[in-house]
Amino acid sequence: MNCQKARVLMSAAVDFELSLKEEQGFLLHLSECKECQDEFDEAKKTKMIIKEKIVQFKAPQSLIDSIMELTSVSVH
Ligand SMILES: [Zn+2]
């Protein structure tokens, strides 16, 4: 797996939506690629922060959608 493929799988990985095979390939790539490892850590952190905020403010779904949109764009 290369970085490009890993980045594509990353958002699904944050949501634990990868198939077993995809996850294995993804984790293997992370184990040998510091850059994607950092990226994945950031993605997980961002996801947690968003979840907390949603619970905290009980944001309307439309706002949640636009936040999700923003964060998926910012993950390069
Ligand atoms: Zn990589």
N, CA, C, O and the ligand as a Tripos MOL2 file, in Angstrom:
@<TRIPOS>MOLECULE
protein
  305   303    77     0     0
PROTEIN
NO_CHARGES

@<TRIPOS>ATOM
      1 N           0.8440   -1.2020    0.0000 N.3       1 MET1
      2 CA          0.0000    0.0000    0.0000 C.3       1 MET1
      3 C           0.8770    1.2480    0.0000 C.2       1 MET1
      4 O           1.8910    1.2980    0.6960 O.2       1 MET1
      5 N           0.4890    2.2470   -0.7750 N.am      2 ASN2
      6 CA          1.2310    3.5030   -0.7610 C.3       2 ASN2
      7 C           0.4840    4.5580    0.0590 C.2       2 ASN2
      8 O          -0.6190    4.3160    0.5480 O.2       2 ASN2
      9 N           1.0980    5.7190    0.1970 N.am      3 CYS3
     10 CA          0.5190    6.7800    1.0310 C.3       3 CYS3
     11 C          -0.8430    7.2140    0.4950 C.2       3 CYS3
     12 O          -1.7660    7.4820    1.2650 O.2       3 CYS3
     13 N          -0.9560    7.2810   -0.8110 N.am      4 GLN4
     14 CA         -2.2040    7.7560   -1.4010 C.3       4 GLN4
     15 C          -3.3680    6.8350   -1.0110 C.2       4 GLN4
     16 O          -4.4380    7.3050   -0.6250 O.2       4 GLN4
     17 N          -3.1480    5.5390   -1.1130 N.am      5 LYS5
     18 CA         -4.1730    4.5630   -0.7500 C.3       5 LYS5
     19 C          -4.4780    4.6430    0.7480 C.2       5 LYS5
     20 O          -5.6320    4.5570    1.1670 O.2       5 LYS5
     21 N          -3.4260    4.8080    1.5360 N.am      6 ALA6
     22 CA         -3.6010    4.8980    2.9840 C.3       6 ALA6
     23 C          -4.4580    6.1010    3.3510 C.2       6 ALA6
     24 O          -5.3150    6.0210    4.2310 O.2       6 ALA6
     25 N          -4.2180    7.2190    2.6680 N.am      7 ARG7
     26 CA         -5.0040    8.4300    2.9600 C.3       7 ARG7
     27 C          -6.4600    8.2440    2.5930 C.2       7 ARG7
     28 O          -7.3510    8.7590    3.2680 O.2       7 ARG7
     29 N          -6.7000    7.5090    1.5250 N.am      8 VAL8
     30 CA         -8.0800    7.2460    1.1060 C.3       8 VAL8
     31 C          -8.8000    6.4120    2.1720 C.2       8 VAL8
     32 O          -9.9640    6.6570    2.4870 O.2       8 VAL8
     33 N          -8.0830    5.4210    2.7210 N.am      9 LEU9
     34 CA         -8.6970    4.5350    3.7120 C.3       9 LEU9
     35 C          -8.8110    5.1850    5.0920 C.2       9 LEU9
     36 O          -9.5430    4.7100    5.9600 O.2       9 LEU9
     37 N          -8.0730    6.2810    5.2720 N.am     10 MET10
     38 CA         -7.9320    6.8330    6.6110 C.3      10 MET10
     39 C          -9.2590    7.2150    7.2720 C.2      10 MET10
     40 O          -9.4850    6.8850    8.4360 O.2      10 MET10
     41 N         -10.1260    7.8980    6.5460 N.am     11 SER11
     42 CA        -11.3700    8.3500    7.1690 C.3      11 SER11
     43 C         -12.2530    7.1620    7.5310 C.2      11 SER11
     44 O         -12.9490    7.1870    8.5460 O.2      11 SER11
     45 N         -12.2250    6.1290    6.7060 N.am     12 ALA12
     46 CA        -12.9640    4.9130    7.0300 C.3      12 ALA12
     47 C         -12.3380    4.2130    8.2380 C.2      12 ALA12
     48 O         -13.0370    3.6340    9.0690 O.2      12 ALA12
     49 N         -11.0100    4.2780    8.3160 N.am     13 ALA13
     50 CA        -10.3140    3.6420    9.4290 C.3      13 ALA13
     51 C         -10.6680    4.3100   10.7520 C.2      13 ALA13
     52 O         -10.8120    3.6410   11.7750 O.2      13 ALA13
     53 N         -10.8080    5.6340   10.7240 N.am     14 VAL14
     54 CA        -11.1870    6.3760   11.9290 C.3      14 VAL14
     55 C         -12.5530    5.9080   12.4250 C.2      14 VAL14
     56 O         -12.8010    5.8400   13.6290 O.2      14 VAL14
     57 N         -13.4250    5.5920   11.4880 N.am     15 ASP15
     58 CA        -14.7750    5.1230   11.8440 C.3      15 ASP15
     59 C         -14.8370    3.6000   12.0170 C.2      15 ASP15
     60 O         -15.9230    3.0470   12.1960 O.2      15 ASP15
     61 N         -13.6920    2.9200   11.9660 N.am     16 PHE16
     62 CA        -13.6110    1.4590   12.0680 C.3      16 PHE16
     63 C         -14.4780    0.7960   11.0030 C.2      16 PHE16
     64 O         -15.1890   -0.1710   11.2770 O.2      16 PHE16
     65 N         -14.4100    1.3250    9.7960 N.am     17 GLU17
     66 CA        -15.2510    0.8040    8.7170 C.3      17 GLU17
     67 C         -14.4550    0.0280    7.6720 C.2      17 GLU17
     68 O         -14.9830   -0.3120    6.6130 O.2      17 GLU17
     69 N         -13.1930   -0.2490    7.9650 N.am     18 LEU18
     70 CA        -12.3800   -0.9940    7.0020 C.3      18 LEU18
     71 C         -12.6900   -2.4810    7.0940 C.2      18 LEU18
     72 O         -13.0420   -2.9970    8.1540 O.2      18 LEU18
     73 N         -12.5510   -3.1530    5.9620 N.am     19 SER19
     74 CA        -12.6060   -4.6070    6.0060 C.3      19 SER19
     75 C         -11.3160   -5.1010    6.6620 C.2      19 SER19
     76 O         -10.3460   -4.3560    6.7960 O.2      19 SER19
     77 N         -11.3250   -6.3550    7.0620 N.am     20 LEU20
     78 CA        -10.1560   -6.9130    7.7510 C.3      20 LEU20
     79 C          -8.8990   -6.7740    6.8920 C.2      20 LEU20
     80 O          -7.8270   -6.4100    7.3760 O.2      20 LEU20
     81 N          -9.0670   -7.0750    5.6050 N.am     21 LYS21
     82 CA         -7.9290   -7.0230    4.6890 C.3      21 LYS21
     83 C          -7.4100   -5.5970    4.5210 C.2      21 LYS21
     84 O          -6.2040   -5.3520    4.5300 O.2      21 LYS21
     85 N          -8.3510   -4.6620    4.3690 N.am     22 GLU22
     86 CA         -7.9670   -3.2550    4.2400 C.3      22 GLU22
     87 C          -7.2460   -2.7710    5.4930 C.2      22 GLU22
     88 O          -6.2360   -2.0710    5.4250 O.2      22 GLU22
     89 N          -7.8010   -3.1690    6.6450 N.am     23 GLU23
     90 CA         -7.2200   -2.7280    7.9100 C.3      23 GLU23
     91 C          -5.7980   -3.2510    8.0680 C.2      23 GLU23
     92 O          -4.9050   -2.5300    8.5130 O.2      23 GLU23
     93 N          -5.6020   -4.5060    7.7000 N.am     24 GLN24
     94 CA         -4.2580   -5.0810    7.8010 C.3      24 GLN24
     95 C          -3.2640   -4.3170    6.9390 C.2      24 GLN24
     96 O          -2.1620   -3.9960    7.3830 O.2      24 GLN24
     97 N          -3.6630   -4.0280    5.7070 N.am     25 GLY25
     98 CA         -2.7970   -3.2870    4.8050 C.3      25 GLY25
     99 C          -2.5430   -1.8870    5.3080 C.2      25 GLY25
    100 O          -1.4290   -1.3700    5.2260 O.2      25 GLY25
    101 N          -3.5930   -1.2800    5.8300 N.am     26 PHE26
    102 CA         -3.5030    0.0860    6.3460 C.3      26 PHE26
    103 C          -2.5500    0.1490    7.5400 C.2      26 PHE26
    104 O          -1.6700    1.0080    7.5970 O.2      26 PHE26
    105 N          -2.7360   -0.7740    8.4980 N.am     27 LEU27
    106 CA         -1.8880   -0.7770    9.6980 C.3      27 LEU27
    107 C          -0.4440   -1.1120    9.3480 C.2      27 LEU27
    108 O           0.4910   -0.5850    9.9500 O.2      27 LEU27
    109 N          -0.2750   -1.9920    8.3720 N.am     28 LEU28
    110 CA          1.0790   -2.3210    7.9200 C.3      28 LEU28
    111 C           1.7610   -1.0780    7.3630 C.2      28 LEU28
    112 O           2.9290   -0.8140    7.6450 O.2      28 LEU28
    113 N           1.0080   -0.3190    6.5650 N.am     29 HIS29
    114 CA          1.5830    0.9140    6.0160 C.3      29 HIS29
    115 C           1.9290    1.8920    7.1360 C.2      29 HIS29
    116 O           3.0000    2.4980    7.1150 O.2      29 HIS29
    117 N           1.0420    2.0500    8.1050 N.am     30 LEU30
    118 CA          1.3110    2.9720    9.2170 C.3      30 LEU30
    119 C           2.5690    2.5680    9.9730 C.2      30 LEU30
    120 O           3.3320    3.4200   10.4290 O.2      30 LEU30
    121 N           2.7800    1.2550   10.1030 N.am     31 SER31
    122 CA          3.9310    0.7920   10.8760 C.3      31 SER31
    123 C           5.2470    1.1570   10.2020 C.2      31 SER31
    124 O           6.2910    1.2060   10.8530 O.2      31 SER31
    125 N           5.1970    1.4160    8.8840 N.am     32 GLU32
    126 CA          6.4410    1.7570    8.1980 C.3      32 GLU32
    127 C           6.4280    3.1800    7.6320 C.2      32 GLU32
    128 O           7.3630    3.5790    6.9380 O.2      32 GLU32
    129 N           5.3740    3.9420    7.9250 N.am     33 CYS33
    130 CA          5.2880    5.3050    7.3970 C.3      33 CYS33
    131 C           4.8910    6.2700    8.5060 C.2      33 CYS33
    132 O           3.7300    6.3300    8.9100 O.2      33 CYS33
    133 N           5.8720    7.0220    8.9920 N.am     34 LYS34
    134 CA          5.6520    7.9470   10.0940 C.3      34 LYS34
    135 C           4.6470    9.0290    9.7140 C.2      34 LYS34
    136 O           3.8370    9.4550   10.5360 O.2      34 LYS34
    137 N           4.7100    9.4620    8.4700 N.am     35 GLU35
    138 CA          3.8390   10.5490    8.0110 C.3      35 GLU35
    139 C           2.3640   10.1740    8.1110 C.2      35 GLU35
    140 O           1.5530   10.9500    8.6150 O.2      35 GLU35
    141 N           2.0260    8.9920    7.6340 N.am     36 CYS36
    142 CA          0.6370    8.5460    7.6760 C.3      36 CYS36
    143 C           0.2140    8.2380    9.1070 C.2      36 CYS36
    144 O          -0.9430    8.4260    9.4860 O.2      36 CYS36
    145 N           1.1770    7.7610    9.8940 N.am     37 GLN37
    146 CA          0.9080    7.5110   11.3090 C.3      37 GLN37
    147 C           0.4750    8.8090   11.9970 C.2      37 GLN37
    148 O          -0.5220    8.8320   12.7190 O.2      37 GLN37
    149 N           1.2240    9.8790   11.7700 N.am     38 ASP38
    150 CA          0.8900   11.1820   12.3460 C.3      38 ASP38
    151 C          -0.4650   11.6580   11.8480 C.2      38 ASP38
    152 O          -1.2890   12.1620   12.6100 O.2      38 ASP38
    153 N          -0.6700   11.4860   10.5600 N.am     39 GLU39
    154 CA         -1.9180   11.9040    9.9340 C.3      39 GLU39
    155 C          -3.1090   11.1740   10.5710 C.2      39 GLU39
    156 O          -4.1580   11.7670   10.8270 O.2      39 GLU39
    157 N          -2.9190    9.8880   10.8150 N.am     40 PHE40
    158 CA         -3.9820    9.0640   11.3960 C.3      40 PHE40
    159 C          -4.2540    9.4950   12.8390 C.2      40 PHE40
    160 O          -5.4070    9.5640   13.2640 O.2      40 PHE40
    161 N          -3.1900    9.7840   13.5870 N.am     41 ASP41
    162 CA         -3.3530   10.2910   14.9550 C.3      41 ASP41
    163 C          -4.1700   11.5770   14.9600 C.2      41 ASP41
    164 O          -5.0830   11.7470   15.7680 O.2      41 ASP41
    165 N          -3.8240   12.4790   14.0450 N.am     42 GLU42
    166 CA         -4.5410   13.7390   13.9370 C.3      42 GLU42
    167 C          -6.0140   13.5020   13.6090 C.2      42 GLU42
    168 O          -6.9070   14.1100   14.1980 O.2      42 GLU42
    169 N          -6.2380   12.6090   12.6580 N.am     43 ALA43
    170 CA         -7.6080   12.3210   12.2310 C.3      43 ALA43
    171 C          -8.4340   11.7740   13.3950 C.2      43 ALA43
    172 O          -9.5980   12.1340   13.5680 O.2      43 ALA43
    173 N          -7.8140   10.8990   14.1890 N.am     44 LYS44
    174 CA         -8.5170   10.3370   15.3440 C.3      44 LYS44
    175 C          -8.8150   11.4140   16.3810 C.2      44 LYS44
    176 O          -9.9060   11.4610   16.9470 O.2      44 LYS44
    177 N          -7.8290   12.2800   16.6220 N.am     45 LYS45
    178 CA         -8.0100   13.3700   17.5770 C.3      45 LYS45
    179 C          -9.1450   14.2860   17.1310 C.2      45 LYS45
    180 O         -10.0290   14.6310   17.9150 O.2      45 LYS45
    181 N          -9.1020   14.6740   15.8550 N.am     46 THR46
    182 CA        -10.1170   15.5630   15.3100 C.3      46 THR46
    183 C         -11.4960   14.9540   15.4720 C.2      46 THR46
    184 O         -12.4550   15.6270   15.8500 O.2      46 THR46
    185 N         -11.5710   13.6750   15.1810 N.am     47 LYS47
    186 CA        -12.8450   12.9650   15.2760 C.3      47 LYS47
    187 C         -13.3660   12.9870   16.7270 C.2      47 LYS47
    188 O         -14.5540   13.2030   16.9660 O.2      47 LYS47
    189 N         -12.4690   12.7620   17.6710 N.am     48 MET48
    190 CA        -12.8700   12.7680   19.0800 C.3      48 MET48
    191 C         -13.3630   14.1270   19.5160 C.2      48 MET48
    192 O         -14.3640   14.2400   20.2240 O.2      48 MET48
    193 N         -12.6490   15.1720   19.0840 N.am     49 ILE49
    194 CA        -13.0260   16.5420   19.4450 C.3      49 ILE49
    195 C         -14.4060   16.8470   18.8940 C.2      49 ILE49
    196 O         -15.2450   17.4150   19.5930 O.2      49 ILE49
    197 N         -14.6450   16.4750   17.6450 N.am     50 ILE50
    198 CA        -15.9510   16.7310   17.0320 C.3      50 ILE50
    199 C         -17.0490   16.0110   17.8040 C.2      50 ILE50
    200 O         -18.1030   16.5860   18.0780 O.2      50 ILE50
    201 N         -16.8020   14.7610   18.1500 N.am     51 LYS51
    202 CA        -17.7880   13.9840   18.8980 C.3      51 LYS51
    203 C         -18.1360   14.6690   20.2170 C.2      51 LYS51
    204 O         -19.3060   14.7870   20.5820 O.2      51 LYS51
    205 N         -17.0850   15.1230   20.9330 N.am     52 GLU52
    206 CA        -17.3090   15.8110   22.2050 C.3      52 GLU52
    207 C         -18.1610   17.0460   22.0130 C.2      52 GLU52
    208 O         -19.0940   17.2950   22.7770 O.2      52 GLU52
    209 N         -17.8380   17.8180   20.9890 N.am     53 LYS53
    210 CA        -18.5680   19.0580   20.7370 C.3      53 LYS53
    211 C         -20.0200   18.7670   20.3930 C.2      53 LYS53
    212 O         -20.9200   19.4850   20.8300 O.2      53 LYS53
    213 N         -20.2490   17.7360   19.6270 N.am     54 ILE54
    214 CA        -21.6180   17.3850   19.2420 C.3      54 ILE54
    215 C         -22.4270   17.0300   20.4880 C.2      54 ILE54
    216 O         -23.5680   17.4660   20.6410 O.2      54 ILE54
    217 N         -21.8320   16.2440   21.3680 N.am     55 VAL55
    218 CA        -22.5250   15.8690   22.5970 C.3      55 VAL55
    219 C         -22.7690   17.0990   23.4600 C.2      55 VAL55
    220 O         -23.8440   17.2840   24.0310 O.2      55 VAL55
    221 N         -21.7340   17.9380   23.5380 N.am     56 GLN56
    222 CA        -21.7730   19.1090   24.4050 C.3      56 GLN56
    223 C         -22.8630   20.0960   23.9830 C.2      56 GLN56
    224 O         -23.6310   20.5720   24.8190 O.2      56 GLN56
    225 N         -22.9250   20.3980   22.7030 N.am     57 PHE57
    226 CA        -23.8160   21.4620   22.2510 C.3      57 PHE57
    227 C         -25.0850   20.9340   21.5950 C.2      57 PHE57
    228 O         -25.9610   21.7120   21.2170 O.2      57 PHE57
    229 N         -25.1850   19.6210   21.4590 N.am     58 LYS58
    230 CA        -26.3330   19.0410   20.7470 C.3      58 LYS58
    231 C         -26.5900   19.7870   19.4250 C.2      58 LYS58
    232 O         -27.6860   20.2840   19.1630 O.2      58 LYS58
    233 N         -25.5450   19.8390   18.6200 N.am     59 ALA59
    234 CA        -25.6060   20.5820   17.3650 C.3      59 ALA59
    235 C         -26.6130   19.9530   16.4110 C.2      59 ALA59
    236 O         -26.7810   18.7340   16.3880 O.2      59 ALA59
    237 N         -27.2860   20.7970   15.6220 N.am     60 PRO60
    238 CA        -28.2000   20.2570   14.6110 C.3      60 PRO60
    239 C         -27.4310   19.4710   13.5500 C.2      60 PRO60
    240 O         -26.2540   19.7390   13.3050 O.2      60 PRO60
    241 N         -28.0930   18.5080   12.9260 N.am     61 GLN61
    242 CA        -27.4400   17.6280   11.9600 C.3      61 GLN61
    243 C         -26.7880   18.3970   10.8190 C.2      61 GLN61
    244 O         -25.7230   18.0110   10.3360 O.2      61 GLN61
    245 N         -27.4290   19.4920   10.3840 N.am     62 SER62
    246 CA        -26.8680   20.2590    9.2700 C.3      62 SER62
    247 C         -25.5020   20.8380    9.6390 C.2      62 SER62
    248 O         -24.5950   20.8890    8.8070 O.2      62 SER62
    249 N         -25.3640   21.2720   10.8900 N.am     63 LEU63
    250 CA        -24.0810   21.8000   11.3460 C.3      63 LEU63
    251 C         -23.0360   20.6920   11.4320 C.2      63 LEU63
    252 O         -21.8860   20.8700   11.0290 O.2      63 LEU63
    253 N         -23.4550   19.5550   11.9600 N.am     64 ILE64
    254 CA        -22.5530   18.4020   12.0520 C.3      64 ILE64
    255 C         -22.0370   18.0380   10.6590 C.2      64 ILE64
    256 O         -20.8490   17.7790   10.4680 O.2      64 ILE64
    257 N         -22.9570   18.0250    9.6920 N.am     65 ASP65
    258 CA        -22.5700   17.6860    8.3200 C.3      65 ASP65
    259 C         -21.5250   18.6520    7.7870 C.2      65 ASP65
    260 O         -20.5530   18.2360    7.1550 O.2      65 ASP65
    261 N         -21.7240   19.9500    8.0420 N.am     66 SER66
    262 CA        -20.7740   20.9150    7.4970 C.3      66 SER66
    263 C         -19.4310   20.8300    8.2100 C.2      66 SER66
    264 O         -18.3920   21.0750    7.5960 O.2      66 SER66
    265 N         -19.4360   20.4890    9.4930 N.am     67 ILE67
    266 CA        -18.1680   20.2930   10.2080 C.3      67 ILE67
    267 C         -17.4290   19.0840    9.6280 C.2      67 ILE67
    268 O         -16.2220   19.1310    9.3910 O.2      67 ILE67
    269 N         -18.1690   18.0140    9.4090 N.am     68 MET68
    270 CA        -17.5780   16.7950    8.8390 C.3      68 MET68
    271 C         -16.9630   17.0980    7.4770 C.2      68 MET68
    272 O         -15.8780   16.6200    7.1470 O.2      68 MET68
    273 N         -17.6810   17.9030    6.6950 N.am     69 GLU69
    274 CA        -17.2150   18.3130    5.3710 C.3      69 GLU69
    275 C         -15.8800   19.0560    5.4960 C.2      69 GLU69
    276 O         -14.9170   18.7630    4.7870 O.2      69 GLU69
    277 N         -15.8510   20.0150    6.4060 N.am     70 LEU70
    278 CA        -14.6460   20.8220    6.6300 C.3      70 LEU70
    279 C         -13.4580   19.9440    7.0030 C.2      70 LEU70
    280 O         -12.3710   20.0870    6.4430 O.2      70 LEU70
    281 N         -13.6700   19.0350    7.9520 N.am     71 THR71
    282 CA        -12.5550   18.2430    8.4420 C.3      71 THR71
    283 C         -12.0620   17.2730    7.3800 C.2      71 THR71
    284 O         -10.8650   16.9980    7.3060 O.2      71 THR71
    285 N         -12.9620   16.7540    6.5610 N.am     72 SER72
    286 CA        -12.5080   15.8120    5.5320 C.3      72 SER72
    287 C         -11.7040   16.5350    4.4750 C.2      72 SER72
    288 O         -10.8320   15.9370    3.8450 O.2      72 SER72
    289 N         -11.9800   17.8090    4.2680 N.am     73 VAL73
    290 CA        -11.2010   18.6020    3.3010 C.3      73 VAL73
    291 C          -9.8150   18.9060    3.8690 C.2      73 VAL73
    292 O          -8.8230   18.9100    3.1400 O.2      73 VAL73
    293 N          -9.7550   19.1640    5.1930 N.am     74 SER74
    294 CA         -8.4920   19.5790    5.7790 C.3      74 SER74
    295 C          -7.4990   18.4230    5.9400 C.2      74 SER74
    296 O          -6.3050   18.6560    6.1320 O.2      74 SER74
    297 N          -7.9780   17.2010    5.8640 N.am     75 VAL75
    298 CA         -7.0650   16.0450    5.9250 C.3      75 VAL75
    299 C          -6.4770   15.8340    4.5410 C.2      75 VAL75
    300 O          -7.1770   15.4160    3.6190 O.2      75 VAL75
    301 N          -5.1850   16.1240    4.3950 N.am     76 HIS76
    302 CA         -4.6300   16.0060    3.0530 C.3      76 HIS76
    303 C          -3.9270   14.7000    2.8140 C.2      76 HIS76
    304 O          -3.4110   14.4670    1.7210 O.2      76 HIS76
    305 ZN          2.3520    6.8060    4.1050 Zn       77 ZN77
@<TRIPOS>BOND
     1     1     2 1
     2     2     3 1
     3     3     4 2
     4     3     5 am
     5     5     6 1
     6     6     7 1
     7     7     8 2
     8     7     9 am
     9     9    10 1
    10    10    11 1
    11    11    12 2
    12    11    13 am
    13    13    14 1
    14    14    15 1
    15    15    16 2
    16    15    17 am
    17    17    18 1
    18    18    19 1
    19    19    20 2
    20    19    21 am
    21    21    22 1
    22    22    23 1
    23    23    24 2
    24    23    25 am
    25    25    26 1
    26    26    27 1
    27    27    28 2
    28    27    29 am
    29    29    30 1
    30    30    31 1
    31    31    32 2
    32    31    33 am
    33    33    34 1
    34    34    35 1
    35    35    36 2
    36    35    37 am
    37    37    38 1
    38    38    39 1
    39    39    40 2
    40    39    41 am
    41    41    42 1
    42    42    43 1
    43    43    44 2
    44    43    45 am
    45    45    46 1
    46    46    47 1
    47    47    48 2
    48    47    49 am
    49    49    50 1
    50    50    51 1
    51    51    52 2
    52    51    53 am
    53    53    54 1
    54    54    55 1
    55    55    56 2
    56    55    57 am
    57    57    58 1
    58    58    59 1
    59    59    60 2
    60    59    61 am
    61    61    62 1
    62    62    63 1
    63    63    64 2
    64    63    65 am
    65    65    66 1
    66    66    67 1
    67    67    68 2
    68    67    69 am
    69    69    70 1
    70    70    71 1
    71    71    72 2
    72    71    73 am
    73    73    74 1
    74    74    75 1
    75    75    76 2
    76    75    77 am
    77    77    78 1
    78    78    79 1
    79    79    80 2
    80    79    81 am
    81    81    82 1
    82    82    83 1
    83    83    84 2
    84    83    85 am
    85    85    86 1
    86    86    87 1
    87    87    88 2
    88    87    89 am
    89    89    90 1
    90    90    91 1
    91    91    92 2
    92    91    93 am
    93    93    94 1
    94    94    95 1
    95    95    96 2
    96    95    97 am
    97    97    98 1
    98    98    99 1
    99    99   100 2
   100    99   101 am
   101   101   102 1
   102   102   103 1
   103   103   104 2
   104   103   105 am
   105   105   106 1
   106   106   107 1
   107   107   108 2
   108   107   109 am
   109   109   110 1
   110   110   111 1
   111   111   112 2
   112   111   113 am
   113   113   114 1
   114   114   115 1
   115   115   116 2
   116   115   117 am
   117   117   118 1
   118   118   119 1
   119   119   120 2
   120   119   121 am
   121   121   122 1
   122   122   123 1
   123   123   124 2
   124   123   125 am
   125   125   126 1
   126   126   127 1
   127   127   128 2
   128   127   129 am
   129   129   130 1
   130   130   131 1
   131   131   132 2
   132   131   133 am
   133   133   134 1
   134   134   135 1
   135   135   136 2
   136   135   137 am
   137   137   138 1
   138   138   139 1
   139   139   140 2
   140   139   141 am
   141   141   142 1
   142   142   143 1
   143   143   144 2
   144   143   145 am
   145   145   146 1
   146   146   147 1
   147   147   148 2
   148   147   149 am
   149   149   150 1
   150   150   151 1
   151   151   152 2
   152   151   153 am
   153   153   154 1
   154   154   155 1
   155   155   156 2
   156   155   157 am
   157   157   158 1
   158   158   159 1
   159   159   160 2
   160   159   161 am
   161   161   162 1
   162   162   163 1
   163   163   164 2
   164   163   165 am
   165   165   166 1
   166   166   167 1
   167   167   168 2
   168   167   169 am
   169   169   170 1
   170   170   171 1
   171   171   172 2
   172   171   173 am
   173   173   174 1
   174   174   175 1
   175   175   176 2
   176   175   177 am
   177   177   178 1
   178   178   179 1
   179   179   180 2
   180   179   181 am
   181   181   182 1
   182   182   183 1
   183   183   184 2
   184   183   185 am
   185   185   186 1
   186   186   187 1
   187   187   188 2
   188   187   189 am
   189   189   190 1
   190   190   191 1
   191   191   192 2
   192   191   193 am
   193   193   194 1
   194   194   195 1
   195   195   196 2
   196   195   197 am
   197   197   198 1
   198   198   199 1
   199   199   200 2
   200   199   201 am
   201   201   202 1
   202   202   203 1
   203   203   204 2
   204   203   205 am
   205   205   206 1
   206   206   207 1
   207   207   208 2
   208   207   209 am
   209   209   210 1
   210   210   211 1
   211   211   212 2
   212   211   213 am
   213   213   214 1
   214   214   215 1
   215   215   216 2
   216   215   217 am
   217   217   218 1
   218   218   219 1
   219   219   220 2
   220   219   221 am
   221   221   222 1
   222   222   223 1
   223   223   224 2
   224   223   225 am
   225   225   226 1
   226   226   227 1
   227   227   228 2
   228   227   229 am
   229   229   230 1
   230   230   231 1
   231   231   232 2
   232   231   233 am
   233   233   234 1
   234   234   235 1
   235   235   236 2
   236   235   237 am
   237   237   238 1
   238   238   239 1
   239   239   240 2
   240   239   241 am
   241   241   242 1
   242   242   243 1
   243   243   244 2
   244   243   245 am
   245   245   246 1
   246   246   247 1
   247   247   248 2
   248   247   249 am
   249   249   250 1
   250   250   251 1
   251   251   252 2
   252   251   253 am
   253   253   254 1
   254   254   255 1
   255   255   256 2
   256   255   257 am
   257   257   258 1
   258   258   259 1
   259   259   260 2
   260   259   261 am
   261   261   262 1
   262   262   263 1
   263   263   264 2
   264   263   265 am
   265   265   266 1
   266   266   267 1
   267   267   268 2
   268   267   269 am
   269   269   270 1
   270   270   271 1
   271   271   272 2
   272   271   273 am
   273   273   274 1
   274   274   275 1
   275   275   276 2
   276   275   277 am
   277   277   278 1
   278   278   279 1
   279   279   280 2
   280   279   281 am
   281   281   282 1
   282   282   283 1
   283   283   284 2
   284   283   285 am
   285   285   286 1
   286   286   287 1
   287   287   288 2
   288   287   289 am
   289   289   290 1
   290   290   291 1
   291   291   292 2
   292   291   293 am
   293   293   294 1
   294   294   295 1
   295   295   296 2
   296   295   297 am
   297   297   298 1
   298   298   299 1
   299   299   300 2
   300   299   301 am
   301   301   302 1
   302   302   303 1
   303   303   304 2
@<TRIPOS>SUBSTRUCTURE
     1 MET1         2 RESIDUE 1 A MET
     2 ASN2         6 RESIDUE 1 A ASN
     3 CYS3        10 RESIDUE 1 A CYS
     4 GLN4        14 RESIDUE 1 A GLN
     5 LYS5        18 RESIDUE 1 A LYS
     6 ALA6        22 RESIDUE 1 A ALA
     7 ARG7        26 RESIDUE 1 A ARG
     8 VAL8        30 RESIDUE 1 A VAL
     9 LEU9        34 RESIDUE 1 A LEU
    10 MET10       38 RESIDUE 1 A MET
    11 SER11       42 RESIDUE 1 A SER
    12 ALA12       46 RESIDUE 1 A ALA
    13 ALA13       50 RESIDUE 1 A ALA
    14 VAL14       54 RESIDUE 1 A VAL
    15 ASP15       58 RESIDUE 1 A ASP
    16 PHE16       62 RESIDUE 1 A PHE
    17 GLU17       66 RESIDUE 1 A GLU
    18 LEU18       70 RESIDUE 1 A LEU
    19 SER19       74 RESIDUE 1 A SER
    20 LEU20       78 RESIDUE 1 A LEU
    21 LYS21       82 RESIDUE 1 A LYS
    22 GLU22       86 RESIDUE 1 A GLU
    23 GLU23       90 RESIDUE 1 A GLU
    24 GLN24       94 RESIDUE 1 A GLN
    25 GLY25       98 RESIDUE 1 A GLY
    26 PHE26      102 RESIDUE 1 A PHE
    27 LEU27      106 RESIDUE 1 A LEU
    28 LEU28      110 RESIDUE 1 A LEU
    29 HIS29      114 RESIDUE 1 A HIS
    30 LEU30      118 RESIDUE 1 A LEU
    31 SER31      122 RESIDUE 1 A SER
    32 GLU32      126 RESIDUE 1 A GLU
    33 CYS33      130 RESIDUE 1 A CYS
    34 LYS34      134 RESIDUE 1 A LYS
    35 GLU35      138 RESIDUE 1 A GLU
    36 CYS36      142 RESIDUE 1 A CYS
    37 GLN37      146 RESIDUE 1 A GLN
    38 ASP38      150 RESIDUE 1 A ASP
    39 GLU39      154 RESIDUE 1 A GLU
    40 PHE40      158 RESIDUE 1 A PHE
    41 ASP41      162 RESIDUE 1 A ASP
    42 GLU42      166 RESIDUE 1 A GLU
    43 ALA43      170 RESIDUE 1 A ALA
    44 LYS44      174 RESIDUE 1 A LYS
    45 LYS45      178 RESIDUE 1 A LYS
    46 THR46      182 RESIDUE 1 A THR
    47 LYS47      186 RESIDUE 1 A LYS
    48 MET48      190 RESIDUE 1 A MET
    49 ILE49      194 RESIDUE 1 A ILE
    50 ILE50      198 RESIDUE 1 A ILE
    51 LYS51      202 RESIDUE 1 A LYS
    52 GLU52      206 RESIDUE 1 A GLU
    53 LYS53      210 RESIDUE 1 A LYS
    54 ILE54      214 RESIDUE 1 A ILE
    55 VAL55      218 RESIDUE 1 A VAL
    56 GLN56      222 RESIDUE 1 A GLN
    57 PHE57      226 RESIDUE 1 A PHE
    58 LYS58      230 RESIDUE 1 A LYS
    59 ALA59      234 RESIDUE 1 A ALA
    60 PRO60      238 RESIDUE 1 A PRO
    61 GLN61      242 RESIDUE 1 A GLN
    62 SER62      246 RESIDUE 1 A SER
    63 LEU63      250 RESIDUE 1 A LEU
    64 ILE64      254 RESIDUE 1 A ILE
    65 ASP65      258 RESIDUE 1 A ASP
    66 SER66      262 RESIDUE 1 A SER
    67 ILE67      266 RESIDUE 1 A ILE
    68 MET68      270 RESIDUE 1 A MET
    69 GLU69      274 RESIDUE 1 A GLU
    70 LEU70      278 RESIDUE 1 A LEU
    71 THR71      282 RESIDUE 1 A THR
    72 SER72      286 RESIDUE 1 A SER
    73 VAL73      290 RESIDUE 1 A VAL
    74 SER74      294 RESIDUE 1 A SER
    75 VAL75      298 RESIDUE 1 A VAL
    76 HIS76      302 RESIDUE 1 A HIS
    77 ZN77       305 GROUP 0 **** ****
